[in-house]
Structure formats: structure tokens, C-alpha cells
Amino acid sequence: MYTEKLILETDANGYLKQMPKLPPNIQLVVVLKENQPQSSQRKPSAKIAGKGLIKGDIMESVIATEDWNVLT
């Protein structure tokens, strides 16, 4: 298996503008989308906007200070 860049473009209805020439008997998986419209990007709910509060050092309780250099 190898990777080859293949860009497929669709029209306003979602149909391919041009069918690419492909070798016989292959399996093709398309997994990437480019130029994703802004409307489909995820955003946090407006109900929680501005309600976050950080009290102190958020990394303090993850690992003890004396263990910071344990791997060196």
C-alpha cells in the first residue's frame, strides 16, 4: 500500500466535477477534506461562555515538584 495525493472536487450538489482515471481493481478511501466551510466548525455553547475560572496553577496537582527531574 502507498499514498498518492488525489484531489477530487465536487459541484454545489456534491457530485464529482470530473471522474479521475484509476487503475482497475483497486480500493480507494478518501479521508481528508480541504477548505471546510466555517459553518460546520464546532464552537462551545454560548451557555458556558465566560464561566470558566482557573484558581491557581492548573499543573500543580498533576506531578509533585520533587519528581520533575525524575527522568534526567
C-alpha positions in Angstrom: 0.0 0.0 0.0 1.2 3.5 -0.8 -0.1 7.0 -0.6 -0.8 9.2 -3.6 -2.3 12.6 -3.5 -5.6 12.8 -5.4 -7.8 15.9 -5.2 -11.5 15.4 -6.0 -13.7 18.4 -6.4 -17.5 18.5 -6.2 -20.1 20.9 -7.5 -22.8 22.7 -5.5 -24.8 19.4 -5.4 -22.0 17.3 -4.1 -21.3 15.4 -7.4 -17.8 15.0 -8.7 -16.9 17.6 -11.3 -14.6 15.2 -13.1 -14.1 11.4 -12.7 -10.4 10.6 -12.2 -8.8 7.8 -14.3 -8.0 4.9 -11.9 -6.3 1.6 -12.3 -8.6 -1.5 -12.4 -9.5 -3.5 -9.3 -8.4 -1.0 -6.6 -9.9 0.1 -3.3 -10.0 3.8 -2.7 -10.5 5.5 0.6 -10.9 9.3 0.8 -10.4 10.6 4.4 -9.4 14.3 4.1 -11.5 17.4 3.4 -9.9 20.7 2.5 -11.5 24.2 2.7 -14.1 23.2 5.3 -16.9 25.8 5.4 -16.9 28.0 8.6 -20.5 27.0 9.4 -19.5 23.3 10.1 -16.7 24.2 12.6 -17.5 23.3 16.2 -17.9 26.0 18.8 -18.5 25.9 22.5 -22.0 26.5 23.7 -22.9 30.2 24.4 -24.3 29.0 27.8 -20.8 28.3 29.1 -19.1 31.3 27.6 -17.1 33.3 30.2 -17.9 30.9 33.1 -14.6 29.2 33.2 -12.3 30.1 36.2 -8.8 29.0 36.9 -7.8 29.0 40.5 -4.0 28.8 40.9 -1.6 26.6 39.0 -3.5 24.1 36.9 -0.5 21.8 36.6 0.4 21.8 40.3 -1.5 18.7 41.2 -0.5 16.6 38.2 3.0 15.8 39.4 4.9 16.5 42.6 7.6 19.2 42.4 10.3 16.8 43.6 9.5 14.4 40.7 10.0 17.0 37.9 13.6 15.8 37.2 13.0 12.1 37.8 13.9 11.1 34.2 17.1 13.1 34.0 
